[in-house]
Amino acid sequence: MLTKHDDAPPADLSHAGAVVDKAIEYMIGQNIESLSIASALLGGALALLARSVADDAIVHILNNAIASVRAGELRAIGAVAPQTGNSRP
């Protein structure tokens, strides 16, 4: 289902990201634990992907995410981003 043309980010990605950021801010304001927020967002994202792309594409996306975690890229982003909510060590 994904083609080489799908490698470029969609034009509305920034808008979608801003909406998700606002949803996260709202949930933090409701005192929802960071792990619960992240788990719900990840579950929703995976469900959306399952309706949108082939399983092989989902595996590719997840493998890229795992590689980013192992390379420390997410920790580097977290060190730069402002700390919000009630995250736990």
C-alpha positions as CSV (number, residue, x, y, z in Angstrom):
1,M,0.0,0.0,0.0
2,L,2.9,2.4,0.7
3,T,4.8,3.5,-2.4
4,K,8.0,5.4,-2.9
5,H,5.9,8.5,-3.3
6,D,4.6,8.0,0.3
7,D,8.1,8.6,1.7
8,A,7.5,12.4,1.8
9,P,5.6,13.7,4.8
10,P,2.0,14.6,4.1
11,A,1.2,18.3,3.8
12,D,-1.1,18.1,6.9
13,L,1.4,16.4,9.2
14,S,2.2,19.6,11.0
15,H,-1.5,20.3,11.6
16,A,-2.1,16.8,12.9
17,G,0.9,17.1,15.2
18,A,-0.4,20.4,16.6
19,V,-3.8,18.7,17.3
20,V,-2.1,15.8,19.1
21,D,0.0,18.2,21.1
22,K,-3.2,20.1,22.3
23,A,-4.8,16.7,23.2
24,I,-1.8,15.8,25.2
25,E,-1.8,19.2,27.0
26,Y,-5.5,18.7,27.8
27,M,-5.0,15.2,29.2
28,I,-2.0,16.4,31.3
29,G,-4.3,19.1,32.6
30,Q,-6.8,16.4,33.6
31,N,-4.0,14.7,35.6
32,I,-3.8,11.7,33.4
33,E,-0.5,9.9,33.9
34,S,2.0,10.3,31.1
35,L,2.3,6.6,30.6
36,S,-1.5,6.3,30.2
37,I,-1.5,9.1,27.7
38,A,1.4,7.7,25.7
39,S,-0.1,4.2,25.7
40,A,-3.5,5.4,24.6
41,L,-2.0,7.5,21.8
42,L,0.2,4.6,20.6
43,G,-2.7,2.2,20.7
44,G,-4.8,4.6,18.7
45,A,-2.0,5.2,16.2
46,L,-1.5,1.5,15.7
47,A,-5.3,1.0,15.1
48,L,-5.3,3.8,12.6
49,L,-2.3,2.3,10.8
50,A,-4.0,-1.1,10.7
51,R,-6.9,0.5,8.8
52,S,-4.6,2.5,6.5
53,V,-1.6,0.4,5.5
54,A,-0.4,-3.2,5.1
55,D,1.1,-5.1,8.0
56,D,4.6,-5.0,6.4
57,A,4.4,-1.2,6.4
58,I,3.4,-1.2,10.1
59,V,6.3,-3.5,10.9
60,H,8.7,-1.2,9.0
61,I,7.4,1.8,11.0
62,L,7.8,0.0,14.3
63,N,11.3,-1.2,13.4
64,N,12.2,2.5,12.6
65,A,10.9,3.5,16.0
66,I,12.8,0.7,17.7
67,A,16.0,1.8,15.9
68,S,15.4,5.4,17.1
69,V,15.0,4.3,20.7
70,R,18.1,2.1,20.6
71,A,20.1,5.0,19.0
72,G,19.1,7.3,21.9
73,E,17.2,9.7,19.5
74,L,14.1,9.8,21.6
75,R,16.1,10.6,24.8
76,A,17.8,13.4,22.8
77,I,14.4,14.8,21.8
78,G,13.2,14.6,25.4
79,A,16.3,16.5,26.6
80,V,15.5,19.4,24.3
81,A,11.7,19.4,24.7
82,P,10.1,21.2,27.7
83,Q,9.1,18.8,30.5
84,T,5.4,18.5,30.8
85,G,3.0,16.5,32.9
86,N,3.7,13.8,35.4
87,S,6.2,11.6,33.8
88,R,8.0,9.0,35.9
89,P,11.6,7.9,35.7
